[in-house]
Amino acid sequence: MAAADTTDLPRVAGTDKGRNRMGTVVLAVEVVRDGTGVLDVSWQSAGAGPVELAVGPTPESIDHEHPVARVDGATRVSLPELGPGRHYVSVAPVDGGTAVLAAERVVPLEGASNFRDLGGYRTKDGGRVRWGLVFRADAPDQLTAADVAAVGRLGLRVAYDLRTDDERAKAPSALPAEVRRELLAIGGDASRANPLGDLFRSGRFDAVPDDFLHRVYLDMGEQDALVFGRVLTGLAVPDGAPALIHCTAGKDRTGLAAALLLSVLGVDDATVLDDYTLSRLYFTEQRMARLLPRLAEMGLPPERYHTVFGAPRHAMETTLAKLRGRYGSVENYLIGRAGVAPRTIAALRARLVVPANASGRGECAAPQDDGQATTPRQTRAAQSIR
């Protein structure tokens, strides 16, 4: 992979929309951090012209006046020594035109492994979910001092904690004090009987069906619908983002909340399920290293654990299909069972999606706190499923 060439870089070309009509068009960008902290950036483009890369700590603060690399004849580059923290990377044709933005999907932290940005996913009408406005995570109880500083740079305003009171008491949140906490418990022994959960807790894994998680998710979708509705409603208000949605593992309660949000924003099912299954990579696989001795004692093969208790694609796929079968669509479910107002659905889309016809440099800044959409200053985010 080529290293970043930062010598004698020209300034970013102007934003005249007509200049690049027949030139290079950046289609998608992916950003992945390697083991040494270097960001490996790759992109797809139509046309073979040179591109420039610019970075910034937030989507709206990309420093286009001082690009960090110019690349000609390649579609990959390594960006070393960008400094601490998370970086958003914009890739733009040198001859003008629309830049495409991406970031690492996973926020690199020491005390949480499944802390992810829901931005960048393409919607079915050609838009993109905005980067840096909604994050999903496992429990933030073991964040280090460096983690707290890193999370602080995300600008979070609110955290939706879906854990039960017992979970919170055992693992108090270590999020920065300025982040407002919304405590919206889902599940728990005191809330309702759960025979499948009893099988799990008793260690009778042979009696736990393969569709265990699907049944749990569907139960949550029905019994805790109003909680999911409150989360999505909160994301639509003027001070509702940037926001974090988390539970303990960041894959089940949080996974269903994220799937409902992405679905109603217009993201296709395949991408929604791709996002859901990332929890196997970033939570379940890491947890397996600690669980293997115990699983061996219980006679539970690792693949059986993944099938039943991990983040199996079929569990979320079947759950979404069942909700659509009962209510007609995810939007109908949210408006009916979850109590979300139709105007809230519209506000969510306006706030969290960059429309297909947006133009300019980088990702659009989020609408201002009056809730009204503003003229886009930056362009669509690139999908980066990692």
C-alpha positions as MATLAB code, in Angstrom:
seq = 'MAAADTTDLPRVAGTDKGRNRMGTVVLAVEVVRDGTGVLDVSWQSAGAGPVELAVGPTPESIDHEHPVARVDGATRVSLPELGPGRHYVSVAPVDGGTAVLAAERVVPLEGASNFRDLGGYRTKDGGRVRWGLVFRADAPDQLTAADVAAVGRLGLRVAYDLRTDDERAKAPSALPAEVRRELLAIGGDASRANPLGDLFRSGRFDAVPDDFLHRVYLDMGEQDALVFGRVLTGLAVPDGAPALIHCTAGKDRTGLAAALLLSVLGVDDATVLDDYTLSRLYFTEQRMARLLPRLAEMGLPPERYHTVFGAPRHAMETTLAKLRGRYGSVENYLIGRAGVAPRTIAALRARLVVPANASGRGECAAPQDDGQATTPRQTRAAQSIR';
ca = [
       0.000    0.000    0.000;
       1.292    3.398   -0.909;
       2.332    5.789    1.830;
       0.832    9.232    1.933;
       2.606   11.732   -0.300;
       2.298   15.044    1.514;
       4.991   17.020   -0.294;
       4.142   20.102   -2.335;
       0.411   19.502   -2.117;
      -1.767   21.941   -4.047;
      -4.768   23.458   -2.346;
      -8.078   21.681   -2.805;
      -9.798   22.694   -6.017;
     -12.881   24.896   -5.882;
     -16.394   23.554   -5.552;
     -17.742   24.579   -8.969;
     -20.274   21.794   -9.525;
     -19.855   21.842  -13.276;
     -16.112   21.482  -13.423;
     -15.968   17.758  -12.715;
     -19.054   16.685  -14.617;
     -17.005   14.555  -17.028;
     -14.019   13.985  -14.739;
     -13.238   11.724  -11.797;
     -16.062   10.797   -9.427;
     -15.328    9.241   -6.035;
     -17.931    6.555   -5.335;
     -17.028    5.064   -1.951;
     -14.317    5.278    0.689;
     -13.215    2.839    3.384;
     -11.019    3.611    6.394;
      -9.375    0.899    8.504;
      -6.815    1.320   11.304;
      -3.960   -1.182   11.303;
      -2.220   -2.535   14.378;
       0.201    0.392   14.544;
      -2.398    3.159   14.393;
      -1.901    3.926   10.706;
      -5.117    4.596    8.780;
      -5.390    2.570    5.587;
      -7.711    4.395    3.197;
      -9.106    2.876    0.000;
     -11.679    4.180   -2.433;
     -13.623    3.398   -5.569;
     -13.874    5.936   -8.339;
     -15.112    6.434  -11.868;
     -12.333    8.047  -13.881;
      -8.607    7.920  -13.300;
      -7.791   11.462  -12.205;
      -5.828   12.312   -9.049;
      -7.546   12.759   -5.700;
      -6.696   14.628   -2.532;
      -7.294   13.433    1.016;
      -8.152   15.766    3.874;
      -8.847   14.893    7.502;
     -10.587   16.325   10.537;
     -11.831   15.290   13.987;
     -15.503   15.722   13.009;
     -17.422   15.535    9.726;
     -17.970   19.284    9.651;
     -14.359   20.219   10.439;
     -12.493   18.531    7.572;
      -9.486   20.728    6.747;
      -9.843   20.893    2.957;
      -7.450   23.839    2.816;
      -4.604   21.618    3.996;
      -4.929   18.128    2.448;
      -2.677   15.427    3.856;
      -2.123   13.483    0.643;
      -2.469   13.683   -3.115;
      -2.724   10.342   -4.923;
      -2.493    9.752   -8.663;
      -2.732    6.323  -10.279;
      -3.749    4.394   -7.144;
      -6.856    3.819   -5.026;
      -5.222    3.077   -1.685;
      -2.979    5.023    0.641;
      -1.664    4.816    4.206;
      -1.931    7.849    6.464;
       0.541    7.659    9.369;
       1.108   10.085   12.220;
      -2.286   11.781   12.224;
      -2.197   12.107   15.983;
      -4.478   10.699   18.692;
      -8.201   10.315   18.389;
     -10.581    9.326   15.643;
     -10.200   10.889   12.209;
     -12.675   11.464    9.397;
     -11.133   11.230    5.932;
     -12.434   13.026    2.851;
     -11.410   11.916   -0.650;
     -12.013   14.484   -3.422;
     -11.064   14.698   -7.108;
      -8.336   17.281   -7.642;
     -10.169   18.674  -10.656;
     -13.180   19.587   -8.521;
     -16.413   17.794   -7.725;
     -17.931   15.978   -4.818;
     -15.834   14.652   -1.960;
     -16.792   11.447   -0.155;
     -16.243   11.048    3.563;
     -15.583    8.010    5.730;
     -14.193    7.113    9.135;
     -13.337    3.997   11.039;
     -16.607    2.298   11.827;
     -15.297    1.139   15.203;
     -14.144    3.777   17.657;
     -10.800    2.435   18.956;
     -11.075    2.167   22.731;
      -9.283    0.168   25.400;
     -12.254   -0.592   27.650;
     -15.009   -1.187   25.076;
     -14.714   -3.243   21.916;
     -18.075   -2.820   20.170;
     -18.351    0.992   20.082;
     -19.397    1.787   16.483;
     -20.556    4.673   14.316;
     -23.827    4.074   12.441;
     -22.907    6.660    9.807;
     -22.008    6.146    6.184;
     -24.558    3.530    5.217;
     -26.248    4.102    1.868;
     -30.025    4.501    1.779;
     -32.202    3.001   -0.931;
     -32.855    6.417   -2.493;
     -29.137    7.161   -2.865;
     -28.556    9.132    0.327;
     -26.177    8.320    3.172;
     -26.608    8.109    6.928;
     -24.649   10.959    8.487;
     -21.399   10.105   10.223;
     -20.802   11.026   13.843;
     -24.397   11.462   15.009;
     -25.487    8.039   16.293;
     -23.175    5.474   17.862;
     -23.912    2.004   19.234;
     -21.852    0.249   21.901;
     -21.370   -2.348   24.559;
     -21.412   -1.258   28.207;
     -19.133    1.746   28.837;
     -18.250    0.682   32.372;
     -14.553   -0.086   31.823;
     -13.512    2.974   29.874;
      -9.993    4.099   30.673;
      -8.983    7.731   31.128;
      -7.795    7.747   27.522;
     -11.139    6.271   26.430;
     -13.085    8.950   28.270;
     -11.045   11.595   26.484;
     -11.632    9.877   23.120;
     -15.370    9.600   23.750;
     -15.397   13.226   24.841;
     -14.103   14.218   21.410;
     -17.167   12.607   19.811;
     -19.306   15.404   21.220;
     -21.948   13.077   22.672;
     -24.951   14.843   24.168;
     -26.966   11.852   25.354;
     -26.548    8.140   26.030;
     -29.516    5.763   25.904;
     -28.731    3.033   28.427;
     -30.933   -0.006   27.745;
     -29.600   -2.063   30.660;
     -31.595   -3.084   33.717;
     -31.077   -1.499   37.122;
     -29.117   -4.560   38.281;
     -26.791   -4.340   35.276;
     -26.157   -0.654   35.887;
     -25.480   -1.252   39.585;
     -22.910   -3.935   38.785;
     -21.273   -1.951   35.986;
     -21.777    1.811   36.417;
     -21.260    3.887   33.300;
     -17.890    5.633   32.932;
     -19.031    8.016   30.198;
     -17.993   11.672   30.532;
     -20.106   13.541   33.072;
     -21.402   15.995   30.484;
     -23.183   13.209   28.583;
     -26.862   13.123   29.604;
     -28.032    9.612   30.567;
     -31.435    8.308   29.553;
     -32.152    5.119   31.519;
     -34.563    2.981   29.491;
     -34.414   -0.583   30.764;
     -35.258   -3.452   28.431;
     -35.809   -6.956   29.769;
     -34.822   -8.235   33.175;
     -36.247  -10.982   35.345;
     -38.616   -8.612   37.094;
     -40.260   -7.475   33.881;
     -41.691  -10.734   32.590;
     -41.227  -14.492   32.569;
     -38.648  -15.801   30.104;
     -38.562  -19.608   29.879;
     -35.809  -19.514   27.239;
     -33.700  -17.337   29.500;
     -34.252  -19.837   32.312;
     -32.846  -22.586   30.080;
     -29.783  -20.471   29.355;
     -29.166  -19.572   32.990;
     -29.565  -23.185   34.091;
     -26.947  -24.346   31.595;
     -29.379  -26.606   29.714;
     -27.931  -25.610   26.353;
     -29.097  -28.776   24.651;
     -32.691  -27.604   25.178;
     -32.120  -24.095   23.832;
     -33.459  -23.870   20.250;
     -31.445  -22.463   17.358;
     -33.894  -19.575   17.066;
     -33.372  -18.530   20.693;
     -32.246  -14.986   19.846;
     -34.993  -14.464   17.283;
     -37.588  -15.283   19.930;
     -35.903  -12.933   22.387;
     -35.783  -10.153   19.807;
     -39.411  -10.566   18.817;
     -40.404  -10.507   22.481;
     -38.429   -7.279   22.922;
     -39.997   -5.825   19.803;
     -43.471   -6.377   21.216;
     -43.006   -5.902   24.965;
     -40.482   -3.057   24.831;
     -41.739   -1.302   21.720;
     -42.358    1.950   23.581;
     -38.746    1.994   24.764;
     -37.490    1.707   21.195;
     -39.965    4.429   20.279;
     -38.580    6.728   22.978;
     -35.025    6.205   21.738;
     -35.890    7.075   18.131;
     -38.037   10.003   19.235;
     -35.156   11.320   21.325;
     -32.773   11.156   18.372;
     -35.052   13.467   16.394;
     -35.148   16.368   18.863;
     -32.802   19.363   18.458;
     -30.390   18.325   21.244;
     -30.793   14.579   20.660;
     -27.509   13.953   18.836;
     -24.717   13.086   18.781;
     -26.026   10.149   20.757;
     -24.983    6.724   21.991;
     -27.251    3.684   22.263;
     -25.847    0.897   24.431;
     -26.702   -2.105   26.574;
     -24.229   -4.638   27.992;
     -22.932   -6.487   24.935;
     -24.091   -3.908   22.416;
     -25.542   -6.581   20.154;
     -29.075   -7.610   21.216;
     -31.073   -4.730   22.708;
     -28.779   -2.231   21.035;
     -28.763   -4.349   17.882;
     -32.540   -4.231   17.535;
     -32.615   -0.482   18.229;
     -29.963    0.088   15.545;
     -31.742   -2.166   13.055;
     -35.041   -0.328   13.544;
     -33.329    3.038   13.144;
     -31.369    2.123   10.022;
     -34.428    0.477    8.478;
     -36.681    3.501    8.950;
     -33.917    5.758    7.596;
     -34.106    3.761    4.370;
     -31.066    1.482    4.630;
     -31.612   -1.848    2.853;
     -31.908   -5.068    4.845;
     -28.618   -6.543    3.628;
     -26.705   -3.568    5.024;
     -28.739   -3.529    8.248;
     -27.860   -7.189    8.765;
     -24.210   -6.561    7.893;
     -24.107   -3.963   10.654;
     -25.795   -6.314   13.116;
     -23.377   -9.187   12.441;
     -20.344   -6.976   13.100;
     -21.018   -7.648   16.784;
     -19.698  -11.166   16.255;
     -16.364   -9.686   15.158;
     -16.096   -6.908   17.716;
     -17.780   -8.418   20.765;
     -18.482  -12.139   20.507;
     -15.111  -13.180   19.050;
     -13.226  -11.237   21.698;
     -15.446  -12.627   24.412;
     -14.831  -16.166   23.143;
     -11.210  -16.067   24.288;
     -12.441  -15.782   27.879;
     -15.355  -18.181   27.442;
     -13.640  -21.124   25.739;
     -12.607  -22.960   28.952;
     -16.097  -22.551   30.410;
     -17.775  -23.629   27.165;
     -15.589  -26.730   27.099;
     -16.671  -27.589   30.643;
     -20.319  -27.254   29.627;
     -19.827  -29.282   26.448;
     -20.951  -26.386   24.225;
     -18.995  -26.170   20.938;
     -17.955  -22.605   19.983;
     -19.934  -22.685   16.730;
     -23.051  -23.738   18.612;
     -22.528  -20.758   20.895;
     -22.242  -18.446   17.886;
     -25.348  -19.947   16.282;
     -27.518  -19.571   19.348;
     -26.074  -16.702   21.399;
     -23.747  -14.714   19.135;
     -24.984  -12.370   16.427;
     -26.426  -14.834   13.876;
     -27.701  -13.069   10.791;
     -30.889  -15.130   10.663;
     -31.985  -13.901   14.107;
     -32.284  -10.265   13.087;
     -33.408  -11.109    9.561;
     -36.329  -13.168   10.865;
     -37.220  -10.556   13.473;
     -37.513   -7.771   10.892;
     -39.514  -10.057    8.609;
     -41.933  -10.949   11.418;
     -42.450   -7.312   12.387;
     -43.165   -6.432    8.759;
     -45.546   -9.359    8.518;
     -47.482   -8.179   11.552;
     -47.445   -4.428   10.918;
     -46.818   -4.049    7.183;
     -43.501   -2.187    7.526;
     -40.959   -1.095   10.117;
     -42.368    2.433    9.832;
     -45.888    1.177   10.604;
     -44.529   -0.765   13.590;
     -42.811    2.335   14.941;
     -45.833    4.586   14.431;
     -48.278    2.016   15.808;
     -46.758   -0.275   18.414;
     -43.787    1.940   19.369;
     -45.719    5.207   19.565;
     -43.476    7.256   17.258;
     -45.243   10.199   15.631;
     -45.131   10.363   11.808;
     -43.548   13.825   12.017;
     -40.777   12.274   14.128;
     -39.997    9.774   11.373;
     -39.704   12.671    8.928;
     -37.499   14.598   11.384;
     -35.214   11.580   11.851;
     -34.675   11.287    8.124;
     -34.054   15.014    7.720;
     -31.602   15.059   10.596;
     -29.716   11.803   10.073;
     -29.630   11.296    6.291;
     -27.633   13.244    3.725;
     -29.899   13.300    0.641;
     -28.731   11.944   -2.690;
     -28.655   15.377   -4.286;
     -26.348   16.911   -1.664;
     -23.168   18.441   -3.018;
     -20.055   20.147   -1.753;
     -17.054   19.076    0.287;
     -17.142   16.197    2.756;
     -20.256   15.134    4.626;
     -23.111   17.516    5.219;
     -23.078   19.071    8.621;
     -26.044   18.070   10.740;
     -29.060   20.384   10.708;
     -28.879   23.146   13.274;
     -30.581   22.836   16.630;
     -33.731   24.538   15.407;
     -34.462   21.230   13.713;
     -34.592   22.792   10.247;
     -32.410   21.479    7.459;
     -29.610   23.789    6.359;
     -27.854   24.129    3.047;
     -25.379   21.216    2.827;
     -21.755   22.234    3.197;
     -20.376   18.772    2.675;
     -21.386   15.635    0.849;
     -22.476   12.054    1.432;
     -20.626    9.671    3.696;
     -19.151    6.507    2.266;
     -20.253    3.095    3.450;
     -17.533    1.434    5.489;
     -18.575   -1.929    6.860;
     -15.770   -3.096    9.087;
];
